[in-house]
């Protein structure tokens, strides 16, 4: 990353510095861990995810852009339909 190319994300209105993308060695290792976990969980009710996910929970017939209940960081028993 070039000097001055500092990356930020906005969390609850507060700017926080974020790190650059992981290098290839890191991606190789995490990819292998994911592959092994996904293979082990194949056919089970607990899926493997490669990255954190946000789960959007609509209230009745809410349109996607009206959903305000989102579960972050963590696995709360998500089941694929």
matplotlib code that plots the C-alpha trace (Angstrom):
import matplotlib.pyplot as plt

x = [0.0, 1.3, 1.9, -1.3, -3.5, -4.8, -8.0, -10.9, -14.2, -17.1, -18.5, -21.3, -20.2, -16.6, -13.8, -11.5, -8.3, -8.4, -5.5, -4.8, -5.9, -4.2, -1.2, -1.2, 0.3, -2.4, -5.1, -3.5, -3.7, -7.2, -8.4, -7.1, -8.6, -12.0, -11.7, -11.1, -13.9, -16.4, -15.6, -16.1, -19.4, -20.8, -24.3, -24.7, -27.0, -24.0, -22.5, -18.9, -18.3, -15.1, -15.6, -17.8, -21.4, -24.2, -27.5, -30.5, -33.6, -36.8, -39.9, -42.8, -42.9, -40.1, -38.4, -34.6, -33.8, -36.1, -34.5, -32.9, -32.1, -28.7, -26.6, -22.9, -19.8, -20.6, -22.5, -26.0, -27.3, -27.9, -29.5, -29.7, -33.2]
y = [0.0, 3.4, 6.0, 8.0, 5.1, 4.5, 2.4, 3.1, 1.6, 3.4, 1.6, 3.3, 6.6, 6.2, 5.9, 3.0, 2.1, -1.3, -3.5, -4.3, -7.5, -10.7, -11.9, -15.1, -17.3, -16.3, -17.0, -20.4, -21.4, -20.1, -21.7, -25.1, -24.8, -23.9, -26.8, -29.3, -27.9, -27.8, -31.4, -32.6, -30.7, -31.7, -33.0, -31.7, -29.0, -26.7, -25.1, -23.8, -20.2, -18.8, -15.3, -13.6, -13.1, -10.8, -12.5, -10.3, -11.1, -9.6, -8.9, -10.5, -9.1, -6.5, -5.6, -6.2, -2.5, -2.1, -4.8, -3.3, -6.6, -7.9, -10.4, -9.8, -11.6, -15.1, -18.2, -18.3, -21.6, -20.5, -23.2, -23.2, -23.6]
z = [0.0, -0.9, 1.8, 2.3, 1.2, 4.7, 4.7, 7.1, 7.9, 9.6, 12.7, 14.6, 13.1, 14.2, 11.6, 12.4, 10.5, 8.8, 7.7, 4.0, 2.4, 3.7, 1.7, -0.5, 2.2, 4.7, 2.0, 1.2, 4.9, 5.6, 2.3, 3.4, 6.8, 5.2, 2.7, 5.4, 7.6, 4.7, 3.7, 7.3, 7.6, 4.1, 4.5, 8.1, 9.3, 10.2, 7.1, 6.9, 5.9, 4.6, 6.1, 8.6, 7.5, 8.3, 8.7, 7.8, 9.8, 8.3, 10.4, 8.5, 5.0, 5.2, 2.0, 2.0, 2.2, 5.3, 7.4, 10.5, 12.4, 11.4, 13.3, 13.1, 14.0, 15.2, 14.3, 15.8, 14.5, 10.9, 8.8, 5.0, 3.7]

ax = plt.figure().add_subplot(projection="3d")
ax.plot(x, y, z, "-o")
ax.set_aspect("equal")
plt.show()
